[in-house]
Amino acid sequence: MLDDWTLNRLFRDARTHVAWTGSPVTDDDLRRIWDLAKMGPTSGNCSPARVLFIRTTEAKERLRPCLSPGNVEKTMAAPVTAIVGHDTAFFDLLPRLYPHVAARDWFAENPVLADITAFRNGTLQAGYFILACRAVGLDAGPMSGFDNDAVDGEFFAGTTIRSNILVNIGVGDAAMLHPRDPRLSFDEACKVI
């Protein structure tokens, strides 16, 4: 089992941050995040997640009109905002990513299955991405308060990539956190049969 410090960093003490200290996030940090996140399992190793890191003032201004009003300030202040999306044509890479069988054929002629698989596994990878941010010593502020169609039009026009969530990344300002909200107990959320 992992030690308590690590479990606290990844889960128990980890929070969704909304304010940032201003400490920089380097390109090496972003590569470390991806190099961890990409290792999480996906069905058939389909790996549909695609990440666009928004760092520059110009890119943040392009993102601004896509954000819900409550997410503007924290996103503009974050050192980096990741648009975590999924590629609906992920199956084109399956001959390389999952060469054991002709897995591309499962999806190429079945767009409904391809869309469901891309969204489900891309969402799973977004969770890995958040944990990877924490694992490299940074904080994450994931959010869904944005206009997906606007983001897709602004950043992914002409591609098969669709946005899923935004994740602000940096060193969070713990003084700006609210008390932790409650979680469901095992008995409330789980059943063993």
N, C-alpha and C positions, 0 to 999 in steps of 0.2 A: 504494500500500500504506500501511496505517496505520503511524505511527511506533512505535518499540520501546516507548516509555513506555506508550502506549495498549494495545498487544498484551500487555505485561506485566500491566497492570491488569486487563484482561479475561480473560486466559488463563494466561500463564506463571507469574505470581506469585500469582494469585488462589487462594484456598483456601476450604474449607468451615469456617467459624468455629463454635466451640462455646463461646467465652467472649467477653464484651463489656466495653468500657471504661466504659459508662454514658453516653456521649454521646447526646444526644437524637436522635430521628428525627422530623422535623416532618411535618405534613400536606402541606406543599409538597414535601418529599422524596418522599412516597408518590405524589403526583400526577405528579412528574417521572418516577418509576419507571414508572408505568402509561403515561404519554404516550410513552415510548420502547418499552416492551414491546408495546404494541398495534400498533406499526408493522411487526412481523415478519410474514412471509407465512403464510397458512393456506390450505388448499384451498378454492377458491371464496369466499375471504374470509369463511369461516364464523365465525371469531372466537368460539369457544365458551368461552374462559377467563373465569372469574369469580373475583374476589379479595375475600376478607373479611379486613380488617386487624384483628388482635387486639392492643389496646394496654392497655386498662384492667386493673386488678387483678381486677375482677369477671369480665371476659371470660376472662382467663388462668385463673382458677379453674374456669370452666366447661370449659376445654380440658384442664386437668390430668388428669382421670380417663380421657381418651381417649388419652393418650400412653403409649408404651412406657416402662418404668422408666428406661432409659438416656437418654431425651430430656427428662425432666421438668425437671431443674435448668437446663440450658442454655436451654430454652424459657421458663421462668419468669423467667430473668435477661435475656432479650433485650428490647430496647426495644419491638420490634414483632414479631409473628409473623403471617405471611400464610398463610391457608388458600387455596391455589390450587386451584380446582376447575374443572369444566366443566359447561355447561348442556346437558342432553340434548335440550332443545327449542330449541337454537340456531337451527334452521331457520326459526323464526317471524320472525326478524329478517332473513332473506336477501332478502326483497323490497327492503329498504333497503340492506343491505350488499353485495348482488350483484344489482343490478337488471337486468343484461343479458339474463338468461334466467329462466325460472320454476324456479329452483333449489330453492325450498321443496318442490316436488313430488317431488324426488329422495329426500327424507328423511321427509316427513310420513307416508307410508304404509309406510315401511320402517324399523321401530324398530331392527332389527339394524344396518343401515347407519348410522342416525343415532347409535347408541351408539358404534360403532367410530370414526366420524368425530369425534364429540365428544371421545372419549378421546385419540385420536391427535393431533388438532390442539390440544387443551387441554394435552397433555403438551409439545408443541412450544412452545406459548406459555409454559409454565412455564420452559422453558429460556431463552427470551427474557427472561422476568421476572428470572431470576438474573443474566443479563448486564446488564440495565438497572440492577439494584441496584449492581453494580460500576461501571457507567458514570457514575452520579451521585455516586460517591465513598463508597458504603457497602459493607459486606460482607454476605454471605449465608451462611446455614447451612441448606441444603435437607436435608430428611429425609423418609423414608417410614415411620418407626417410630411408627405410631399406628393406632388402630382407625377405619378409614374409616366403618363403619356408625355408630359412636358419634358421630363428628364430624358426620356427615350428620344424625343424629337430633337432636343438640344445636343445630346452627347452620343447617341447611338443611331442616328438617322442613316438609313441605307445599310444597316447591319442586321444580323439575326439576334443581337443581344437585347435583352429586356431587363430593366432595373427591377430590383427586389427590395432592398433596404439601403439606407445610408448609415454609415458608421463614422462618427467623429472620432478622431484619434489624437491623443496627446498625453501629457501628464495632467491628470485631473486635479482641480482645486477642491480638496476634501472639505474645506470649510464651507463650501456652497452646497453640500449635499443635504437633502432632507433626511430625517430618520428613515431607516429601511422599512419599506412596506411589508406587511405580513405575507407569508407563503402558506399554501395548503399543507396540512399534515399528510403523512403516509395514508392514514385511514380515510381522509377526505378525498384523496386523489387516486388511490391505488386499490386494487383488489387482487387477491391471489386465488385462483380457482384450480 
